Amino acid sequence: MSETGAGFAKQAFLNLPAEKRERILRTAVEEFAEGGYEHTSIQQIAAKAGISVGAVYKYFEDKEALFACVVQEGLGVLEQTLQALAATEEDIALKAETILRDLLAFSRENPELIRLYHVLTTSGNRDVLRQFSQRIEALSASVYRDAIAAGQKTGDVRKDVDPSFFAFLLDNIFMMLQFSTACDYYRERFSIYTGRQPEDCDDWIVAQTLMFLKAAFNFK
């Protein structure tokens, strides 16, 4: 997580030592990811973080401001990952493998952020929170669409696919794989369909997904 929290936190929070800011935000991520926005209370977060309820309101205007700060920080990490992927010069097949491996690694290392993103995308949140998910979706769409269009120009991707729609399909595949590593419901779906547990089989997941994508995109 970044150390700012700017935009939704009060100055008192920004003045805290970095370790304490990190502890509060990490606790909030875990609680919101576990219980969702509606079922997570300021009291829970304060108790788990080892601070008073009054201190939380000293640092944040209300629960929505705290949640918005957490989402901003967490999705910032995911955004950095996507931006790094966009900068690579690999061909489409190698880029797809790089994206798969990086997103799976990110999910393994940050399961609470994936669960938080799941909360954000599956519950009715206020406009300011929807804007975060839309920002990430727009970045994902751009990265995947540009990679597909570039592959069409080089002849590595079939010419008759619509880059925007295939980017949408690609993102859905990647999103479900991430949810399958971090969210109980999707983990169970993965096991029902594949007969495997999603833990510790990243190489198999990558190999099978690439076979599917190569058939759909006609990768050379």
Residue frames as a rotation matrix with the C-alpha (Angstrom) as fourth column:
MET 1
0.569 0.823 0.000 0.00
0.823 -0.569 0.000 0.00
0.000 0.000 -1.000 0.00
SER 2
-0.086 -0.563 0.822 1.04
0.386 -0.779 -0.494 3.54
0.919 0.274 0.285 -0.52
GLU 3
-0.512 -0.199 -0.836 1.66
0.858 -0.069 -0.509 5.71
0.044 -0.977 0.206 2.46
THR 4
-0.895 0.115 0.432 -0.52
-0.019 -0.975 0.220 8.63
0.446 0.189 0.875 1.51
GLY 5
-0.416 0.841 -0.345 -4.20
0.887 0.292 -0.357 8.06
-0.199 -0.455 -0.868 2.04
ALA 6
-0.870 0.019 -0.493 -4.64
-0.025 -1.000 0.005 11.55
-0.493 0.017 0.870 0.65
GLY 7
-0.786 0.614 -0.071 -8.04
-0.229 -0.182 0.956 12.66
0.574 0.768 0.284 -0.56
PHE 8
0.233 0.921 -0.311 -10.22
-0.006 0.321 0.947 10.87
0.972 -0.219 0.080 1.97
ALA 9
0.135 -0.262 -0.956 -8.16
0.942 0.333 0.042 10.91
0.308 -0.906 0.292 5.18
LYS 10
0.984 0.157 0.083 -7.89
0.112 -0.913 0.393 13.85
0.137 -0.378 -0.916 7.54
GLN 11
0.388 -0.892 0.232 -4.55
-0.495 -0.414 -0.764 15.54
0.777 0.181 -0.602 8.13
ALA 12
0.317 -0.236 0.919 -4.27
-0.916 0.174 0.361 13.84
-0.245 -0.956 -0.161 11.52
PHE 13
0.851 0.009 0.525 -4.03
0.064 0.991 -0.121 10.48
-0.521 0.137 0.842 9.72
LEU 14
0.804 -0.562 0.193 -1.45
0.206 -0.041 -0.978 11.74
0.557 0.826 0.083 7.26
ASN 15
0.322 -0.690 0.648 0.67
-0.773 -0.587 -0.240 12.94
0.546 -0.424 -0.722 10.20
LEU 16
0.842 0.032 0.539 0.82
-0.402 0.704 0.586 9.48
-0.360 -0.710 0.606 11.76
PRO 17
-0.308 -0.940 0.147 4.00
-0.649 0.320 0.690 7.36
-0.696 0.117 -0.709 11.55
ALA 18
-0.309 0.146 -0.940 4.00
-0.897 0.285 0.339 5.21
0.317 0.947 0.043 8.39
GLU 19
-0.939 -0.097 -0.331 3.82
-0.013 0.969 -0.247 1.97
0.344 -0.227 -0.911 10.39
LYS 20
-0.678 0.731 -0.074 0.64
0.123 0.013 -0.992 3.05
-0.725 -0.682 -0.099 12.16
ARG 21
-0.129 0.614 -0.779 -1.01
-0.874 -0.441 -0.203 4.24
-0.468 0.655 0.594 8.94
GLU 22
-0.551 -0.169 -0.818 -0.14
-0.656 0.693 0.299 0.94
0.517 0.700 -0.492 7.31
ARG 23
-0.983 0.164 -0.083 -1.56
0.180 0.764 -0.619 -1.04
-0.039 -0.624 -0.781 10.24
ILE 24
-0.398 0.886 -0.237 -4.86
-0.230 -0.347 -0.909 0.84
-0.888 -0.308 0.342 10.21
LEU 25
-0.034 0.367 -0.930 -5.29
-0.984 -0.177 -0.034 0.55
-0.177 0.913 0.367 6.45
ARG 26
-0.749 -0.295 -0.593 -4.30
-0.437 0.893 0.109 -3.10
0.497 0.341 -0.798 6.39
THR 27
-0.876 0.479 0.066 -6.79
0.194 0.474 -0.859 -3.88
-0.442 -0.739 -0.508 9.16
ALA 28
-0.138 0.861 -0.490 -9.53
-0.541 -0.480 -0.691 -1.99
-0.830 0.170 0.532 7.33
VAL 29
-0.338 -0.051 -0.940 -8.78
-0.909 0.278 0.311 -3.87
0.245 0.959 -0.140 4.10
GLU 30
-0.951 -0.109 -0.289 -9.05
-0.052 0.979 -0.197 -7.22
0.305 -0.172 -0.937 5.89
GLU 31
-0.674 0.736 -0.059 -12.29
0.169 0.077 -0.983 -6.32
-0.719 -0.673 -0.177 7.65
PHE 32
-0.027 0.674 -0.738 -14.01
-0.761 -0.492 -0.422 -4.81
-0.648 0.551 0.526 4.61
ALA 33
-0.497 -0.230 -0.836 -12.84
-0.788 0.523 0.324 -7.71
0.363 0.820 -0.442 2.43
GLU 34
-0.985 0.091 -0.146 -14.23
0.145 0.897 -0.418 -10.21
0.093 -0.433 -0.897 4.93
GLY 35
-0.510 0.825 -0.244 -17.53
0.569 0.111 -0.815 -8.58
-0.645 -0.554 -0.526 5.82
GLY 36
-0.131 0.443 0.887 -18.26
0.890 -0.342 0.303 -6.20
0.437 0.829 -0.349 2.98
TYR 37
-0.724 -0.182 0.665 -19.05
0.055 -0.977 -0.207 -2.54
0.688 -0.114 0.717 3.39
GLU 38
0.112 0.910 0.400 -22.48
-0.457 -0.310 0.834 -2.83
0.882 -0.276 0.381 4.99
HIS 39
0.851 0.309 -0.425 -21.52
0.129 0.663 0.738 -5.46
0.510 -0.682 0.524 7.57
THR 40
-0.127 -0.932 -0.341 -18.23
0.864 0.065 -0.500 -3.96
0.488 -0.358 0.796 8.72
SER 41
0.867 0.494 -0.061 -18.28
0.441 -0.707 0.552 -1.44
0.230 -0.506 -0.831 11.55
ILE 42
0.344 -0.722 0.600 -15.89
-0.419 -0.690 -0.590 1.26
0.840 -0.048 -0.540 12.68
GLN 43
0.578 -0.067 0.813 -15.88
-0.800 0.150 0.581 -0.50
-0.161 -0.986 0.034 16.06
GLN 44
0.924 -0.230 0.307 -14.58
0.261 0.963 -0.062 -3.73
-0.281 0.137 0.950 14.50
ILE 45
0.574 -0.731 0.369 -11.81
0.390 -0.153 -0.908 -1.99
0.720 0.665 0.198 12.63
ALA 46
0.366 -0.419 0.831 -10.76
-0.691 -0.721 -0.059 0.07
0.623 -0.553 -0.553 15.64
ALA 47
0.749 -0.029 0.662 -10.61
-0.541 0.550 0.636 -2.99
-0.383 -0.834 0.397 17.89
LYS 48
0.845 -0.426 0.324 -8.56
0.517 0.805 -0.290 -5.02
-0.137 0.413 0.900 15.42
ALA 49
0.429 -0.696 0.576 -6.21
0.315 -0.482 -0.818 -2.11
0.847 0.532 0.013 14.72
GLY 50
-0.053 -0.453 -0.890 -5.67
0.984 0.129 -0.124 -1.44
0.171 -0.882 0.439 18.41
ILE 51
-0.940 -0.170 0.295 -7.00
0.142 -0.983 -0.115 2.11
0.310 -0.066 0.948 18.38
SER 52
-0.593 0.763 -0.256 -10.08
0.256 -0.123 -0.959 3.81
-0.763 -0.634 -0.123 19.80
VAL 53
0.096 0.733 0.673 -13.26
0.983 0.036 -0.179 4.50
-0.155 0.679 -0.718 17.86
GLY 54
0.774 0.178 -0.607 -12.68
0.232 -0.973 0.009 8.17
-0.589 -0.148 -0.794 18.58
ALA 55
-0.227 -0.941 -0.250 -9.28
-0.119 -0.228 0.966 7.95
-0.967 0.249 -0.061 16.91
VAL 56
-0.450 0.119 0.885 -10.85
0.819 0.451 0.356 6.56
-0.356 0.885 -0.301 13.74
TYR 57
0.594 0.756 0.275 -13.15
0.804 -0.561 -0.195 9.58
0.007 0.337 -0.941 13.55
LYS 58
0.493 -0.548 -0.675 -10.15
-0.042 -0.790 0.611 11.79
-0.869 -0.273 -0.413 14.21
TYR 59
-0.569 -0.805 0.167 -8.51
0.033 0.180 0.983 10.27
-0.821 0.565 -0.076 11.12
PHE 60
-0.891 0.338 0.302 -11.59
0.380 0.192 0.905 9.88
0.248 0.921 -0.299 8.87
GLU 61
-0.691 0.676 0.255 -14.89
-0.670 -0.732 0.124 11.72
0.271 -0.085 0.959 8.55
ASP 62
0.307 0.820 0.483 -16.96
-0.856 0.460 -0.235 8.52
-0.415 -0.342 0.843 8.54
LYS 63
0.129 -0.225 0.966 -16.96
0.032 0.974 0.223 4.88
-0.991 0.002 0.133 7.45
GLU 64
0.891 0.234 0.388 -17.43
0.381 0.079 -0.921 5.79
-0.246 0.969 -0.019 3.80
ALA 65
0.737 -0.672 -0.071 -14.32
-0.658 -0.689 -0.304 8.00
0.156 0.271 -0.950 3.88
LEU 66
0.002 -0.736 0.677 -12.30
-0.691 0.488 0.533 5.18
-0.723 -0.469 -0.508 5.45
PHE 67
0.372 0.208 0.905 -13.58
0.355 0.869 -0.345 2.68
-0.858 0.450 0.249 2.88
ALA 68
0.998 0.005 0.061 -12.83
0.058 -0.427 -0.902 5.08
0.022 0.904 -0.427 0.03
CYS 69
0.417 -0.905 0.085 -9.30
-0.898 -0.396 0.192 5.58
-0.140 -0.156 -0.978 1.37
VAL 70
-0.028 -0.382 0.924 -8.77
-0.290 0.887 0.358 1.82
-0.957 -0.258 -0.136 1.61
VAL 71
0.671 0.354 0.651 -10.08
0.483 0.459 -0.746 1.26
-0.563 0.815 0.137 -1.91
GLN 72
0.920 -0.360 -0.155 -7.92
-0.381 -0.728 -0.570 4.08
0.093 0.583 -0.807 -3.27
GLU 73
0.104 -0.938 0.331 -4.82
-0.903 0.051 0.427 2.60
-0.417 -0.343 -0.842 -1.66
GLY 74
-0.001 -0.071 0.997 -5.56
-0.054 0.996 0.071 -1.01
-0.999 -0.054 -0.005 -2.60
LEU 75
0.785 0.357 0.507 -6.53
0.461 0.211 -0.862 -0.41
-0.415 0.910 0.002 -6.21
GLY 76
0.719 -0.614 -0.327 -3.49
-0.676 -0.727 -0.123 1.82
-0.162 0.309 -0.937 -6.59
VAL 77
-0.202 -0.783 0.588 -1.35
-0.509 0.597 0.620 -1.30
-0.837 -0.174 -0.519 -6.15
LEU 78
0.153 0.354 0.923 -3.34
0.549 0.746 -0.377 -3.15
-0.821 0.565 -0.080 -8.83
GLU 79
0.963 0.219 -0.156 -3.16
0.026 -0.654 -0.756 -0.12
-0.268 0.724 -0.635 -11.11
GLN 80
0.262 -0.948 -0.181 0.64
-0.837 -0.316 0.447 -0.06
-0.480 0.034 -0.876 -10.85
THR 81
-0.284 -0.311 0.907 0.73
0.032 0.942 0.334 -3.74
-0.958 0.124 -0.257 -11.83
LEU 82
0.541 0.584 0.606 -1.39
0.631 0.195 -0.751 -3.10
-0.557 0.788 -0.263 -14.93
GLN 83
0.887 -0.252 -0.388 0.64
-0.391 -0.856 -0.337 -0.06
-0.247 0.450 -0.858 -15.94
ALA 84
-0.115 -0.969 0.220 3.84
-0.648 0.241 0.723 -2.11
-0.753 -0.059 -0.655 -15.72
LEU 85
-0.109 0.154 0.982 2.27
0.471 0.878 -0.085 -4.76
-0.875 0.453 -0.169 -17.95
ALA 86
0.859 0.510 0.039 1.23
0.294 -0.430 -0.854 -2.14
-0.419 0.745 -0.520 -20.50
ALA 87
0.579 -0.695 -0.427 4.83
-0.688 -0.697 0.200 -0.98
-0.437 0.178 -0.882 -20.82
THR 88
-0.090 -0.657 0.749 6.23
-0.022 0.753 0.658 -4.35
-0.996 0.043 -0.083 -21.92
GLU 89
-0.088 -0.054 -0.995 7.17
-0.933 -0.345 0.101 -4.90
-0.348 0.937 -0.020 -25.56
GLU 90
-0.727 -0.182 0.663 6.45
-0.098 0.982 0.162 -8.65
-0.680 0.052 -0.731 -25.69
ASP 91
-0.802 0.519 -0.296 4.32
-0.295 0.088 0.952 -10.15
0.520 0.850 0.082 -28.45
ILE 92
-0.017 0.939 0.344 0.69
-0.841 -0.199 0.503 -10.93
0.540 -0.281 0.793 -27.66
ALA 93
0.550 0.223 -0.805 1.22
0.068 0.948 0.310 -14.56
0.833 -0.225 0.506 -26.60
LEU 94
-0.395 -0.782 -0.483 4.10
0.650 0.134 -0.748 -13.72
0.649 -0.609 0.455 -24.28
LYS 95
-0.754 0.179 0.632 2.23
-0.424 -0.868 -0.260 -10.70
0.502 -0.464 0.730 -22.94
ALA 96
0.346 0.933 -0.095 -0.79
-0.576 0.291 0.764 -12.88
0.741 -0.210 0.638 -22.17
GLU 97
0.348 -0.295 -0.890 1.43
0.566 0.823 -0.052 -15.30
0.747 -0.486 0.453 -20.24
THR 98
-0.746 -0.659 0.100 3.12
0.358 -0.522 -0.774 -12.41
0.562 -0.541 0.625 -18.41
ILE 99
-0.368 0.705 0.607 -0.27
-0.702 -0.638 0.316 -10.93
0.610 -0.310 0.730 -17.47
LEU 100
0.558 0.619 -0.553 -1.53
-0.171 0.737 0.654 -14.30
0.812 -0.270 0.517 -16.27
ARG 101
0.037 -0.640 -0.768 1.50
0.750 0.525 -0.402 -15.01
0.660 -0.561 0.499 -14.12
ASP 102
-0.845 -0.391 0.365 1.67
0.114 -0.798 -0.592 -11.49
0.523 -0.458 0.719 -12.70
LEU 103
-0.140 0.877 0.459 -2.01
-0.733 -0.404 0.548 -11.34
0.666 -0.259 0.699 -11.86
LEU 104
0.606 0.306 -0.734 -1.93
0.151 0.862 0.484 -14.78
0.781 -0.404 0.476 -10.22
ALA 105
-0.351 -0.817 -0.458 1.16
0.733 0.065 -0.677 -13.80
0.583 -0.573 0.576 -8.24
PHE 106
-0.742 0.150 0.654 -0.53
-0.336 -0.927 -0.168 -10.55
0.581 -0.344 0.738 -7.20
SER 107
0.316 0.949 0.002 -3.61
-0.549 0.181 0.816 -12.50
0.774 -0.259 0.578 -6.08
ARG 108
0.380 -0.250 -0.890 -1.52
0.573 0.820 0.015 -14.93
0.726 -0.516 0.455 -4.03
GLU 109
-0.623 -0.760 -0.184 0.38
0.643 -0.364 -0.673 -12.11
0.445 -0.538 0.716 -2.35
ASN 110
-0.944 0.315 0.100 -2.62
-0.328 -0.862 -0.387 -9.81
-0.035 -0.398 0.917 -1.82
PRO 111
-0.698 0.708 -0.102 -5.73
0.611 0.664 0.431 -12.00
0.373 0.238 -0.897 -1.37
GLU 112
-0.240 0.632 -0.737 -7.41
0.740 -0.372 -0.560 -9.41
-0.628 -0.680 -0.378 0.82
LEU 113
-0.599 -0.009 -0.801 -7.13
-0.349 -0.897 0.271 -6.80
-0.721 0.441 0.535 -1.97
ILE 114
-0.921 0.309 -0.235 -8.75
-0.094 0.408 0.908 -9.21
0.377 0.859 -0.347 -4.43
ARG 115
-0.419 0.805 -0.421 -11.57
0.904 0.411 -0.113 -9.85
0.082 -0.428 -0.900 -1.97
LEU 116
-0.341 0.251 -0.906 -11.92
0.292 -0.888 -0.356 -6.10
-0.894 -0.386 0.229 -1.48
TYR 117
-0.853 0.011 -0.522 -12.15
-0.475 -0.428 0.769 -5.62
-0.215 0.904 0.370 -5.25
HIS 118
-0.761 0.620 -0.190 -14.79
0.452 0.718 0.529 -8.35
0.464 0.317 -0.827 -5.32
VAL 119
-0.270 0.648 -0.712 -16.75
0.810 -0.247 -0.532 -6.46
-0.520 -0.721 -0.458 -2.66
LEU 120
-0.530 -0.019 -0.848 -16.44
-0.159 -0.980 0.122 -3.29
-0.833 0.199 0.516 -4.71
THR 121
-0.878 0.107 -0.466 -17.65
-0.470 -0.008 0.883 -4.91
0.091 0.994 0.057 -7.94
THR 122
-0.658 0.625 -0.420 -20.54
0.401 0.763 0.508 -6.92
0.638 0.165 -0.752 -6.47
SER 123
-0.216 0.604 -0.767 -22.18
0.924 -0.127 -0.360 -4.53
-0.314 -0.787 -0.531 -4.00
GLY 124
0.461 0.481 0.746 -24.07
0.700 -0.714 0.028 -1.29
0.546 0.509 -0.665 -4.43
ASN 125
-0.194 -0.616 -0.764 -21.65
0.904 -0.415 0.105 1.45
-0.382 -0.670 0.637 -3.46
ARG 126
0.582 0.401 -0.708 -21.85
0.229 -0.915 -0.331 5.21
-0.780 0.030 -0.624 -3.75
ASP 127
0.994 -0.067 0.082 -20.65
0.062 -0.263 -0.963 7.05
0.086 0.962 -0.258 -6.84
VAL 128
0.486 -0.869 0.092 -17.22
-0.874 -0.484 0.044 7.92
0.006 -0.102 -0.995 -5.46
LEU 129
-0.055 -0.492 0.869 -16.49
-0.460 0.785 0.415 4.24
-0.886 -0.376 -0.270 -4.89
ARG 130
0.687 0.347 0.639 -17.79
0.381 0.576 -0.723 3.13
-0.619 0.740 0.264 -8.28
GLN 131
0.882 -0.384 -0.274 -15.39
-0.470 -0.658 -0.588 5.59
0.045 0.648 -0.761 -9.85
PHE 132
-0.004 -0.924 0.383 -12.45
-0.818 0.224 0.530 3.59
-0.576 -0.311 -0.756 -8.49
SER 133
-0.027 0.035 0.999 -13.58
0.209 0.977 -0.029 0.33
-0.977 0.208 -0.034 -10.05
GLN 134
0.896 0.395 0.201 -14.37
0.284 -0.165 -0.944 2.09
-0.340 0.904 -0.260 -13.32
ARG 135
0.570 -0.769 -0.290 -10.86
-0.798 -0.602 0.028 3.58
-0.196 0.216 -0.957 -13.36
ILE 136
-0.332 -0.685 0.649 -9.31
-0.475 0.716 0.512 0.13
-0.815 -0.138 -0.563 -13.03
GLU 137
0.302 0.522 0.798 -11.71
0.458 0.655 -0.601 -1.32
-0.836 0.547 -0.041 -15.61
ALA 138
0.958 0.053 -0.282 -10.79
-0.189 -0.622 -0.760 1.47
-0.216 0.781 -0.586 -18.04
LEU 139
0.110 -0.991 -0.070 -7.09
-0.926 -0.128 0.354 0.77
-0.360 0.026 -0.933 -17.55
SER 140
-0.284 -0.154 0.946 -7.56
-0.044 0.988 0.147 -2.99
-0.958 0.000 -0.288 -18.01
ALA 141
0.679 0.635 0.368 -9.62
0.364 0.145 -0.920 -2.40
-0.638 0.759 -0.133 -21.13
SER 142
0.783 -0.427 -0.452 -6.94
-0.604 -0.694 -0.392 -0.15
-0.146 0.580 -0.801 -22.58
VAL 143
-0.197 -0.922 0.333 -4.07
-0.774 0.355 0.525 -2.57
-0.602 -0.154 -0.784 -21.82
TYR 144
-0.249 0.139 0.959 -5.84
0.219 0.972 -0.084 -5.60
-0.944 0.189 -0.272 -23.27
ARG 145
0.790 0.607 0.089 -7.41
0.250 -0.187 -0.950 -3.82
-0.560 0.772 -0.299 -26.26
ASP 146
0.586 -0.636 -0.503 -4.12
-0.777 -0.617 -0.125 -2.25
-0.231 0.463 -0.855 -27.29
ALA 147
-0.391 -0.747 0.537 -2.28
-0.541 0.659 0.523 -5.58
-0.745 -0.087 -0.662 -26.98
ILE 148
0.085 0.513 0.854 -4.87
0.469 0.736 -0.489 -7.30
-0.879 0.442 -0.178 -29.18
ALA 149
0.932 0.282 -0.226 -4.86
-0.024 -0.575 -0.818 -4.51
-0.361 0.768 -0.529 -31.77
ALA 150
0.189 -0.948 -0.258 -1.06
-0.896 -0.273 0.349 -4.55
-0.401 0.165 -0.901 -31.86
GLY 151
-0.416 -0.307 0.856 -1.16
-0.108 0.951 0.288 -8.31
-0.903 0.027 -0.429 -32.42
GLN 152
0.579 0.688 0.438 -3.51
0.427 0.203 -0.881 -7.84
-0.695 0.697 -0.176 -35.34
LYS 153
0.792 -0.322 -0.519 -1.10
-0.554 -0.736 -0.389 -5.41
-0.257 0.595 -0.761 -36.98
THR 154
-0.250 -0.967 0.050 1.78
-0.888 0.250 0.387 -7.89
-0.386 0.052 -0.921 -36.72
GLY 155
-0.006 0.335 -0.942 -0.36
-0.729 0.644 0.233 -10.81
0.685 0.688 0.240 -37.85
ASP 156
-0.915 -0.391 -0.097 -0.12
-0.205 0.658 -0.724 -12.57
0.347 -0.643 -0.683 -34.49
VAL 157
-0.588 0.803 0.101 -3.86
0.053 0.162 -0.985 -12.23
-0.807 -0.574 -0.137 -33.86
ARG 158
-0.421 0.499 0.757 -6.64
0.897 0.356 0.264 -13.04
-0.138 0.790 -0.597 -36.30
LYS 159
-0.973 -0.087 0.216 -7.97
0.154 -0.935 0.318 -9.98
0.174 0.343 0.923 -38.13
ASP 160
-0.366 0.923 0.116 -11.69
0.102 -0.084 0.991 -10.65
0.925 0.375 -0.064 -37.70
VAL 161
-0.076 0.345 -0.935 -11.91
0.977 0.214 0.000 -10.24
0.200 -0.914 -0.354 -33.92
ASP 162
0.559 0.286 0.778 -13.13
0.120 -0.957 0.266 -7.02
0.820 -0.055 -0.569 -32.34
PRO 163
-0.456 -0.880 -0.133 -10.32
0.257 0.013 -0.966 -5.88
0.852 -0.475 0.220 -30.00
SER 164
-0.520 0.297 0.801 -12.71
-0.737 -0.629 -0.246 -4.18
0.431 -0.718 0.546 -27.58
PHE 165
0.583 0.810 0.058 -15.04
-0.743 0.503 0.442 -7.16
0.329 -0.300 0.895 -27.16
PHE 166
0.501 -0.466 -0.729 -12.20
0.288 0.885 -0.367 -9.65
0.816 -0.026 0.578 -26.93
ALA 167
-0.620 -0.668 0.411 -10.57
-0.141 -0.421 -0.896 -7.41
0.772 -0.614 0.167 -24.33
PHE 168
-0.006 0.741 0.672 -13.82
-0.961 -0.190 0.201 -7.65
0.277 -0.644 0.713 -22.36
LEU 169
0.836 0.302 -0.457 -13.78
-0.244 0.952 0.184 -11.46
0.491 -0.042 0.870 -22.61
LEU 170
0.006 -0.940 -0.341 -10.10
0.299 0.327 -0.896 -11.58
0.954 -0.097 0.283 -21.68
ASP 171
-0.577 -0.209 0.790 -10.63
-0.562 -0.600 -0.569 -9.41
0.593 -0.772 0.229 -18.62
ASN 172
0.468 0.820 0.331 -13.50
-0.846 0.308 0.435 -11.63
0.255 -0.483 0.838 -17.46
ILE 173
0.660 -0.313 -0.683 -11.24
0.187 0.949 -0.255 -14.69
0.728 0.040 0.685 -17.69
PHE 174
-0.412 -0.909 0.066 -8.46
0.208 -0.164 -0.964 -13.00
0.887 -0.384 0.256 -15.74
MET 175
-0.320 0.360 0.877 -10.88
-0.815 -0.577 -0.060 -11.61
0.484 -0.733 0.478 -13.15
MET 176
0.746 0.661 -0.081 -12.47
-0.549 0.679 0.487 -15.00
0.377 -0.319 0.870 -12.50
LEU 177
0.340 -0.713 -0.614 -9.05
0.423 0.699 -0.577 -16.61
0.840 -0.063 0.539 -12.12
GLN 178
-0.635 -0.560 0.533 -8.08
-0.179 -0.564 -0.806 -13.95
0.752 -0.607 0.258 -9.57
PHE 179
0.069 0.748 0.660 -11.32
-0.946 -0.161 0.281 -14.40
0.316 -0.644 0.697 -7.65
SER 180
0.748 0.239 -0.620 -10.76
-0.184 0.971 0.153 -18.17
0.638 0.000 0.770 -7.72
THR 181
-0.173 -0.893 -0.415 -7.53
0.405 0.319 -0.857 -17.77
0.898 -0.316 0.307 -5.77
ALA 182
-0.912 -0.309 0.271 -8.96
-0.036 -0.597 -0.801 -15.49
0.409 -0.740 0.534 -3.08
CYS 183
-0.373 0.867 0.330 -12.75
-0.925 -0.374 -0.062 -15.80
0.069 -0.329 0.942 -2.74
ASP 184
-0.635 0.068 0.769 -14.37
-0.337 0.872 -0.355 -18.91
-0.695 -0.485 -0.531 -1.25
TYR 185
0.427 0.898 0.108 -17.31
-0.246 0.231 -0.941 -19.04
-0.870 0.375 0.319 -3.66
TYR 186
0.683 -0.201 -0.702 -15.13
-0.727 -0.098 -0.680 -18.84
0.068 0.975 -0.213 -6.77
ARG 187
-0.487 -0.853 0.189 -12.56
-0.871 0.490 -0.032 -21.20
-0.065 -0.180 -0.981 -5.30
GLU 188
-0.291 0.484 0.825 -15.32
-0.187 0.817 -0.546 -23.77
-0.938 -0.313 -0.147 -4.89
ARG 189
0.763 0.564 -0.316 -16.52
-0.376 -0.010 -0.927 -23.20
-0.526 0.826 0.204 -8.47
PHE 190
0.105 -0.831 -0.546 -12.98
-0.981 0.003 -0.194 -23.75
0.163 0.556 -0.815 -9.71
SER 191
-0.708 -0.411 0.574 -12.81
-0.576 0.806 -0.133 -27.07
-0.408 -0.425 -0.808 -7.85
ILE 192
0.169 0.862 0.478 -16.22
-0.163 0.502 -0.849 -28.21
-0.972 0.066 0.226 -9.10
TYR 193
0.829 0.196 -0.524 -15.33
-0.509 -0.127 -0.852 -27.56
-0.233 0.972 -0.006 -12.73
THR 194
0.261 -0.848 -0.461 -11.71
-0.813 0.064 -0.579 -28.74
0.520 0.526 -0.673 -12.72
GLY 195
0.869 0.052 -0.492 -11.51
0.181 0.892 0.414 -31.29
0.460 -0.449 0.766 -9.92
ARG 196
-0.171 -0.975 -0.141 -8.50
0.734 -0.030 -0.679 -29.37
0.658 -0.219 0.721 -8.62
GLN 197
0.548 0.169 -0.819 -7.80
0.712 -0.609 0.350 -26.94
-0.440 -0.775 -0.454 -5.85
PRO 198
0.884 -0.153 0.441 -6.66
0.229 -0.681 -0.696 -23.55
0.406 0.716 -0.567 -7.20
GLU 199
0.725 -0.668 0.166 -3.78
-0.547 -0.412 0.729 -23.39
-0.419 -0.619 -0.664 -4.72
ASP 200
-0.075 -0.944 0.322 -0.33
-0.455 0.320 0.831 -24.31
-0.887 -0.084 -0.454 -5.98
CYS 201
0.034 0.040 0.999 -1.28
0.721 0.690 -0.053 -25.08
-0.692 0.722 -0.006 -9.58
ASP 202
0.341 0.098 -0.935 -0.41
-0.255 -0.948 -0.192 -21.80
-0.905 0.304 -0.298 -11.28
ASP 203
-0.702 -0.663 -0.261 1.64
-0.449 0.128 0.884 -23.49
-0.553 0.738 -0.387 -14.00
TRP 204
-0.685 0.541 0.487 -1.31
0.663 0.741 0.109 -25.70
-0.302 0.398 -0.866 -14.92
ILE 205
0.323 0.834 -0.447 -3.69
0.531 -0.550 -0.644 -22.72
-0.783 -0.029 -0.621 -14.87
VAL 206
0.000 -0.416 -0.909 -1.36
-0.525 -0.774 0.354 -20.71
-0.851 0.477 -0.219 -17.13
ALA 207
-0.902 -0.411 0.128 -0.85
-0.137 0.556 0.820 -23.59
-0.408 0.722 -0.558 -19.57
GLN 208
-0.422 0.824 0.378 -4.56
0.834 0.516 -0.194 -24.38
-0.355 0.234 -0.905 -19.87
THR 209
0.405 0.581 -0.706 -5.58
0.293 -0.814 -0.501 -20.73
-0.866 -0.004 -0.500 -20.18
LEU 210
-0.307 -0.611 -0.729 -2.99
-0.560 -0.504 0.658 -20.08
-0.770 0.610 -0.187 -22.88
MET 211
-0.893 0.058 0.446 -4.24
0.338 0.741 0.580 -23.06
-0.297 0.669 -0.682 -24.89
PHE 212
0.081 0.997 -0.005 -7.75
0.855 -0.072 -0.514 -21.62
-0.513 0.038 -0.858 -24.70
LEU 213
0.398 0.041 -0.916 -6.60
-0.089 -0.993 -0.083 -18.13
-0.913 0.114 -0.392 -25.67
LYS 214
-0.665 -0.713 -0.222 -4.41
-0.325 0.010 0.946 -19.35
-0.672 0.701 -0.239 -28.52
ALA 215
-0.633 0.518 0.575 -7.37
0.736 0.634 0.238 -21.18
-0.241 0.574 -0.783 -30.01
ALA 216
0.392 0.874 -0.288 -9.65
0.745 -0.485 -0.457 -18.16
-0.539 -0.035 -0.841 -29.66
PHE 217
0.527 -0.250 -0.812 -7.18
-0.261 -0.957 0.125 -15.53
-0.809 0.146 -0.570 -30.83
ASN 218
0.931 -0.250 0.265 -5.36
0.358 0.497 -0.790 -17.71
0.066 0.831 0.552 -33.35
PHE 219
0.592 -0.800 -0.099 -1.99
-0.564 -0.499 0.658 -16.79
-0.576 -0.334 -0.746 -31.81
LYS 220
0.707 -0.442 -0.553 0.89
-0.372 0.433 -0.821 -17.82
0.602 0.786 0.142 -34.07
